Amino acid sequence: MFGSWAEDGARFSEVGGLRVLIVDDHPIIASGCRALLETGPGGEVFEACDGHAGLAAFLARKPDVAIIDINLPDFSGLELLRRILERDPGARLIIFSMNDDPVIAARAIESGAKGYIAKNDDPTLFADAVRTVADGGVYLHPAMARQIAFLRAGSNAAMVSSLGARELEILRLIAGGRTMAEIAGALNVSYKTIANNCTQLKHKLGARTTMDLMRIALDAKLR
């Protein structure tokens, strides 16, 4: 997120005593987040622009908090979250997303995130979220927390129950934040095959986008 990288892919600034990693591939967002976090001496912010770099930076620098964009160029933010937690179960991770869908936020929390920030949230809450998670808490915008509390899971269960085994497996992998390329690799088929399968799933389930498929899968509690 933050301009150019230093010699090992990191760049530093002061953030009120906290070490913060932000993984995002959009420089404008990086600049904005850096400005919001430059609150005092004794800390540092460092960045990564994709999942592989994010994992390497986390393991090398051991930040107090990592903020991870859900959509990364190489693999999803949820997959990066999973890989980090495999190596450091106590990691304090926040998912950062353009999507304010409570189902996606709930999935992030269930996957081990300690916070979820939508990019259209009030920017003044950004530093509060980082501090809350750094202090061992869980951060959700109050409106998002209320929406999650009133979710009615299972509304798509009937439609999903009519799918075949391969379709269910693809939907489960989508729910886990896998890209079509990752699903193709996991199932040992071509990217084109998975793309066609996803098109058929959208038609069957009345979905317009892959994000819609993810929401349907999460509603149906596919894991």
TORKOL-4160 file (C-alpha; in steps of 0.2 Angstrom, whole numbers, padded with zeros to 4 digits, m for minus):
223
<pt num="1" X="0000" Y="0000" Z="0000"/>
<pt num="2" X="0014" Y="0013" Z="0004"/>
<pt num="3" X="0024" Y="0019" Z="m0011"/>
<pt num="4" X="0040" Y="0011" Z="m0015"/>
<pt num="5" X="0048" Y="m0003" Z="m0005"/>
<pt num="6" X="0065" Y="m0002" Z="0004"/>
<pt num="7" X="0078" Y="m0015" Z="0001"/>
<pt num="8" X="0068" Y="m0030" Z="0008"/>
<pt num="9" X="0050" Y="m0024" Z="0002"/>
<pt num="10" X="0047" Y="m0013" Z="0017"/>
<pt num="11" X="0046" Y="0006" Z="0020"/>
<pt num="12" X="0045" Y="0013" Z="0038"/>
<pt num="13" X="0036" Y="0027" Z="0047"/>
<pt num="14" X="0030" Y="0031" Z="0064"/>
<pt num="15" X="0013" Y="0024" Z="0071"/>
<pt num="16" X="0012" Y="0028" Z="0089"/>
<pt num="17" X="0022" Y="0013" Z="0095"/>
<pt num="18" X="0014" Y="0000" Z="0084"/>
<pt num="19" X="0022" Y="m0010" Z="0070"/>
<pt num="20" X="0009" Y="m0012" Z="0056"/>
<pt num="21" X="0009" Y="m0021" Z="0040"/>
<pt num="22" X="m0003" Y="m0017" Z="0026"/>
<pt num="23" X="m0005" Y="m0028" Z="0011"/>
<pt num="24" X="m0013" Y="m0020" Z="m0004"/>
<pt num="25" X="m0009" Y="m0017" Z="m0022"/>
<pt num="26" X="m0016" Y="0001" Z="m0024"/>
<pt num="27" X="m0004" Y="0015" Z="m0021"/>
<pt num="28" X="m0017" Y="0028" Z="m0018"/>
<pt num="29" X="m0025" Y="0018" Z="m0004"/>
<pt num="30" X="m0008" Y="0014" Z="0003"/>
<pt num="31" X="m0004" Y="0033" Z="0004"/>
<pt num="32" X="m0021" Y="0036" Z="0013"/>
<pt num="33" X="m0019" Y="0022" Z="0025"/>
<pt num="34" X="m0001" Y="0028" Z="0029"/>
<pt num="35" X="m0007" Y="0046" Z="0033"/>
<pt num="36" X="m0021" Y="0039" Z="0044"/>
<pt num="37" X="m0008" Y="0029" Z="0054"/>
<pt num="38" X="0006" Y="0042" Z="0056"/>
<pt num="39" X="0001" Y="0046" Z="0074"/>
<pt num="40" X="0016" Y="0047" Z="0084"/>
<pt num="41" X="0034" Y="0041" Z="0088"/>
<pt num="42" X="0040" Y="0023" Z="0092"/>
<pt num="43" X="0031" Y="0013" Z="0078"/>
<pt num="44" X="0033" Y="0009" Z="0060"/>
<pt num="45" X="0022" Y="0005" Z="0045"/>
<pt num="46" X="0028" Y="m0007" Z="0031"/>
<pt num="47" X="0019" Y="m0013" Z="0016"/>
<pt num="48" X="0017" Y="m0027" Z="0003"/>
<pt num="49" X="0009" Y="m0027" Z="m0013"/>
<pt num="50" X="0003" Y="m0045" Z="m0015"/>
<pt num="51" X="0000" Y="m0061" Z="m0005"/>
<pt num="52" X="0017" Y="m0069" Z="m0007"/>
<pt num="53" X="0026" Y="m0053" Z="m0002"/>
<pt num="54" X="0014" Y="m0050" Z="0012"/>
<pt num="55" X="0018" Y="m0067" Z="0020"/>
<pt num="56" X="0036" Y="m0064" Z="0018"/>
<pt num="57" X="0035" Y="m0047" Z="0026"/>
<pt num="58" X="0024" Y="m0054" Z="0040"/>
<pt num="59" X="0036" Y="m0068" Z="0044"/>
<pt num="60" X="0052" Y="m0056" Z="0043"/>
<pt num="61" X="0045" Y="m0041" Z="0053"/>
<pt num="62" X="0032" Y="m0049" Z="0065"/>
<pt num="63" X="0020" Y="m0034" Z="0065"/>
<pt num="64" X="0008" Y="m0030" Z="0080"/>
<pt num="65" X="m0006" Y="m0029" Z="0067"/>
<pt num="66" X="m0007" Y="m0034" Z="0048"/>
<pt num="67" X="m0021" Y="m0026" Z="0037"/>
<pt num="68" X="m0025" Y="m0037" Z="0022"/>
<pt num="69" X="m0034" Y="m0032" Z="0007"/>
<pt num="70" X="m0047" Y="m0046" Z="0003"/>
<pt num="71" X="m0043" Y="m0045" Z="m0016"/>
<pt num="72" X="m0024" Y="m0047" Z="m0020"/>
<pt num="73" X="m0016" Y="m0050" Z="m0037"/>
<pt num="74" X="m0009" Y="m0067" Z="m0033"/>
<pt num="75" X="m0021" Y="m0075" Z="m0021"/>
<pt num="76" X="m0035" Y="m0069" Z="m0010"/>
<pt num="77" X="m0033" Y="m0060" Z="0007"/>
<pt num="78" X="m0043" Y="m0074" Z="0015"/>
<pt num="79" X="m0030" Y="m0086" Z="0009"/>
<pt num="80" X="m0016" Y="m0075" Z="0015"/>
<pt num="81" X="m0024" Y="m0074" Z="0032"/>
<pt num="82" X="m0025" Y="m0093" Z="0032"/>
<pt num="83" X="m0007" Y="m0095" Z="0028"/>
<pt num="84" X="m0001" Y="m0082" Z="0041"/>
<pt num="85" X="m0012" Y="m0091" Z="0055"/>
<pt num="86" X="m0005" Y="m0108" Z="0051"/>
<pt num="87" X="0012" Y="m0101" Z="0055"/>
<pt num="88" X="0007" Y="m0089" Z="0069"/>
<pt num="89" X="m0010" Y="m0093" Z="0077"/>
<pt num="90" X="m0010" Y="m0078" Z="0088"/>
<pt num="91" X="m0008" Y="m0066" Z="0073"/>
<pt num="92" X="m0019" Y="m0050" Z="0074"/>
<pt num="93" X="m0025" Y="m0048" Z="0057"/>
<pt num="94" X="m0038" Y="m0036" Z="0049"/>
<pt num="95" X="m0047" Y="m0039" Z="0033"/>
<pt num="96" X="m0048" Y="m0023" Z="0022"/>
<pt num="97" X="m0061" Y="m0024" Z="0008"/>
<pt num="98" X="m0071" Y="m0013" Z="m0004"/>
<pt num="99" X="m0086" Y="m0025" Z="0000"/>
<pt num="100" X="m0097" Y="m0020" Z="0015"/>
<pt num="101" X="m0107" Y="m0037" Z="0014"/>
<pt num="102" X="m0109" Y="m0043" Z="0031"/>
<pt num="103" X="m0108" Y="m0061" Z="0025"/>
<pt num="104" X="m0091" Y="m0058" Z="0019"/>
<pt num="105" X="m0086" Y="m0049" Z="0035"/>
<pt num="106" X="m0093" Y="m0064" Z="0045"/>
<pt num="107" X="m0083" Y="m0076" Z="0035"/>
<pt num="108" X="m0067" Y="m0066" Z="0038"/>
<pt num="109" X="m0070" Y="m0066" Z="0057"/>
<pt num="110" X="m0074" Y="m0085" Z="0057"/>
<pt num="111" X="m0058" Y="m0088" Z="0047"/>
<pt num="112" X="m0048" Y="m0079" Z="0061"/>
<pt num="113" X="m0047" Y="m0061" Z="0057"/>
<pt num="114" X="m0048" Y="m0049" Z="0072"/>
<pt num="115" X="m0056" Y="m0035" Z="0062"/>
<pt num="116" X="m0065" Y="m0031" Z="0046"/>
<pt num="117" X="m0064" Y="m0013" Z="0038"/>
<pt num="118" X="m0074" Y="m0008" Z="0023"/>
<pt num="119" X="m0065" Y="0004" Z="0012"/>
<pt num="120" X="m0080" Y="0015" Z="0012"/>
<pt num="121" X="m0080" Y="0016" Z="0031"/>
<pt num="122" X="m0077" Y="0033" Z="0040"/>
<pt num="123" X="m0058" Y="0035" Z="0038"/>
<pt num="124" X="m0057" Y="0042" Z="0056"/>
<pt num="125" X="m0061" Y="0025" Z="0063"/>
<pt num="126" X="m0046" Y="0017" Z="0054"/>
<pt num="127" X="m0033" Y="0020" Z="0067"/>
<pt num="128" X="m0046" Y="0015" Z="0081"/>
<pt num="129" X="m0048" Y="m0002" Z="0072"/>
<pt num="130" X="m0029" Y="m0004" Z="0072"/>
<pt num="131" X="m0027" Y="0000" Z="0090"/>
<pt num="132" X="m0042" Y="m0010" Z="0096"/>
<pt num="133" X="m0035" Y="m0026" Z="0087"/>
<pt num="134" X="m0017" Y="m0022" Z="0093"/>
<pt num="135" X="m0024" Y="m0022" Z="0111"/>
<pt num="136" X="m0032" Y="m0039" Z="0109"/>
<pt num="137" X="m0050" Y="m0034" Z="0104"/>
<pt num="138" X="m0060" Y="m0037" Z="0089"/>
<pt num="139" X="m0066" Y="m0023" Z="0078"/>
<pt num="140" X="m0081" Y="m0022" Z="0067"/>
<pt num="141" X="m0091" Y="m0006" Z="0063"/>
<pt num="142" X="m0106" Y="m0005" Z="0074"/>
<pt num="143" X="m0118" Y="m0006" Z="0059"/>
<pt num="144" X="m0109" Y="m0021" Z="0052"/>
<pt num="145" X="m0109" Y="m0030" Z="0069"/>
<pt num="146" X="m0128" Y="m0027" Z="0069"/>
<pt num="147" X="m0130" Y="m0034" Z="0052"/>
<pt num="148" X="m0120" Y="m0049" Z="0056"/>
<pt num="149" X="m0130" Y="m0052" Z="0071"/>
<pt num="150" X="m0146" Y="m0053" Z="0061"/>
<pt num="151" X="m0140" Y="m0064" Z="0047"/>
<pt num="152" X="m0151" Y="m0078" Z="0042"/>
<pt num="153" X="m0140" Y="m0092" Z="0037"/>
<pt num="154" X="m0147" Y="m0106" Z="0026"/>
<pt num="155" X="m0158" Y="m0096" Z="0014"/>
<pt num="156" X="m0149" Y="m0103" Z="m0001"/>
<pt num="157" X="m0148" Y="m0121" Z="0006"/>
<pt num="158" X="m0162" Y="m0128" Z="m0005"/>
<pt num="159" X="m0154" Y="m0122" Z="m0021"/>
<pt num="160" X="m0136" Y="m0128" Z="m0015"/>
<pt num="161" X="m0143" Y="m0145" Z="m0011"/>
<pt num="162" X="m0147" Y="m0148" Z="m0029"/>
<pt num="163" X="m0129" Y="m0146" Z="m0035"/>
<pt num="164" X="m0118" Y="m0160" Z="m0040"/>
<pt num="165" X="m0102" Y="m0165" Z="m0030"/>
<pt num="166" X="m0090" Y="m0156" Z="m0041"/>
<pt num="167" X="m0101" Y="m0140" Z="m0041"/>
<pt num="168" X="m0102" Y="m0141" Z="m0022"/>
<pt num="169" X="m0083" Y="m0143" Z="m0021"/>
<pt num="170" X="m0080" Y="m0128" Z="m0032"/>
<pt num="171" X="m0093" Y="m0118" Z="m0022"/>
<pt num="172" X="m0084" Y="m0123" Z="m0006"/>
<pt num="173" X="m0067" Y="m0117" Z="m0013"/>
<pt num="174" X="m0075" Y="m0100" Z="m0018"/>
<pt num="175" X="m0082" Y="m0098" Z="0000"/>
<pt num="176" X="m0064" Y="m0100" Z="0006"/>
<pt num="177" X="m0058" Y="m0086" Z="m0005"/>
<pt num="178" X="m0049" Y="m0096" Z="m0018"/>
<pt num="179" X="m0047" Y="m0088" Z="m0036"/>
<pt num="180" X="m0053" Y="m0098" Z="m0051"/>
<pt num="181" X="m0034" Y="m0101" Z="m0055"/>
<pt num="182" X="m0032" Y="m0109" Z="m0038"/>
<pt num="183" X="m0048" Y="m0119" Z="m0039"/>
<pt num="184" X="m0042" Y="m0126" Z="m0056"/>
<pt num="185" X="m0025" Y="m0131" Z="m0048"/>
<pt num="186" X="m0033" Y="m0139" Z="m0033"/>
<pt num="187" X="m0045" Y="m0149" Z="m0044"/>
<pt num="188" X="m0032" Y="m0153" Z="m0057"/>
<pt num="189" X="m0042" Y="m0146" Z="m0071"/>
<pt num="190" X="m0040" Y="m0131" Z="m0083"/>
<pt num="191" X="m0044" Y="m0113" Z="m0079"/>
<pt num="192" X="m0057" Y="m0113" Z="m0094"/>
<pt num="193" X="m0066" Y="m0128" Z="m0086"/>
<pt num="194" X="m0068" Y="m0119" Z="m0069"/>
<pt num="195" X="m0073" Y="m0103" Z="m0078"/>
<pt num="196" X="m0087" Y="m0113" Z="m0087"/>
<pt num="197" X="m0092" Y="m0121" Z="m0071"/>
<pt num="198" X="m0093" Y="m0105" Z="m0062"/>
<pt num="199" X="m0104" Y="m0098" Z="m0077"/>
<pt num="200" X="m0116" Y="m0113" Z="m0075"/>
<pt num="201" X="m0116" Y="m0110" Z="m0056"/>
<pt num="202" X="m0121" Y="m0092" Z="m0058"/>
<pt num="203" X="m0135" Y="m0097" Z="m0069"/>
<pt num="204" X="m0141" Y="m0111" Z="m0058"/>
<pt num="205" X="m0140" Y="m0100" Z="m0042"/>
<pt num="206" X="m0146" Y="m0084" Z="m0049"/>
<pt num="207" X="m0129" Y="m0075" Z="m0046"/>
<pt num="208" X="m0122" Y="m0061" Z="m0056"/>
<pt num="209" X="m0104" Y="m0061" Z="m0049"/>
<pt num="210" X="m0091" Y="m0073" Z="m0041"/>
<pt num="211" X="m0094" Y="m0063" Z="m0025"/>
<pt num="212" X="m0112" Y="m0067" Z="m0026"/>
<pt num="213" X="m0107" Y="m0086" Z="m0027"/>
<pt num="214" X="m0096" Y="m0083" Z="m0012"/>
<pt num="215" X="m0111" Y="m0076" Z="m0002"/>
<pt num="216" X="m0123" Y="m0090" Z="m0007"/>
<pt num="217" X="m0109" Y="m0103" Z="m0002"/>
<pt num="218" X="m0107" Y="m0094" Z="0015"/>
<pt num="219" X="m0126" Y="m0093" Z="0018"/>
<pt num="220" X="m0127" Y="m0112" Z="0015"/>
<pt num="221" X="m0112" Y="m0114" Z="0027"/>
<pt num="222" X="m0101" Y="m0122" Z="0014"/>
<pt num="223" X="m0083" Y="m0123" Z="0022"/>
